[in-house]
Amino acid sequence: MSTLSGLNGLVVIDEIQHLPELPESLRVLMDRPERMGQNGQFLLLGSAAQG
């Protein structure tokens, strides 16, 4: 979360299926009062296929 907290703009995260806890961490990060009013978006990409 410390790595993601300082990022602004569009942040693309690929292969999210390898980090199943990440969406909840992002939700907590984006709901923090100090982030209110800041621009930023997360684009989460992954694969449903197991290989």
C-alpha positions in Angstrom: 0.0 0.0 0.0 2.9 2.4 0.6 4.0 2.0 -3.0 0.5 2.7 -4.4 -0.4 5.5 -2.1 1.9 8.0 -3.8 0.8 7.3 -7.4 -1.5 9.7 -9.3 -3.2 9.4 -12.7 -3.9 6.1 -14.3 -2.2 3.2 -12.6 -2.4 -0.1 -14.6 -1.9 -3.3 -12.7 -1.7 -6.5 -14.7 -1.9 -10.1 -13.6 -4.0 -9.2 -10.6 -5.1 -12.8 -10.1 -1.7 -13.4 -8.5 -2.6 -10.9 -5.7 -6.2 -11.7 -4.7 -5.9 -9.4 -1.7 -5.0 -6.3 -3.8 -8.5 -5.1 -4.7 -9.4 -4.9 -1.0 -6.2 -3.0 -0.3 -7.0 -0.6 -3.1 -10.5 0.0 -1.7 -9.0 0.9 1.7 -6.4 3.1 0.1 -8.9 5.0 -2.0 -11.4 5.5 0.9 -8.8 7.3 3.0 -9.7 10.9 3.8 -6.4 12.3 2.6 -7.1 10.9 -0.9 -10.4 12.7 -1.2 -10.2 15.2 -4.1 -7.1 13.7 -5.7 -7.3 12.4 -9.2 -6.4 8.8 -9.8 -7.7 5.7 -11.3 -6.7 2.0 -11.1 -7.1 -0.3 -14.1 -6.9 -3.9 -13.0 -6.2 -6.6 -15.5 -5.9 -10.3 -15.2 -6.8 -13.7 -16.5 -9.4 -16.1 -15.4 -7.5 -19.0 -17.0 -5.4 -21.1 -14.6 -2.2 -22.3 -16.1 
